[in-house]
Amino acid sequence: MDPRAWILQPLADAGLSPSTITDLLFRLGFEAVTRPGDLDDGGIRAVVEDQPAEVQAAWTETLSRMIAAAELVP
């Protein structure tokens, strides 16, 4: 499986459309660029605070996968 697909699979499994997933990732990028200092847990979770619990859980898993994939890159 393509690593990008593996990272995003929890969001797809939660029923989000590709355009919604893209929107969430753009929002995450925007938060990362515009927030002063580090993007703490509150800023990361703010991206999906208006979403149902299953989407919030999928978001947490997706972020965990992003971190795991980043740690694999030399």
Sequence and secondary structure as in RCSB ss.txt:
>XXXX:A:sequence
MDPRAWILQPLADAGLSPSTITDLLFRLGFEAVTRPGDLDDGGIRAVVEDQPAEVQAAWTETLSRMIAAAELVP
>XXXX:A:secstr
  HHHHHHHHHHHTT  HHHHHHHHHHHHHHHHHSSS   HHHHHHTTTTS HHHHHHHHHHHHHHHHHHHH  
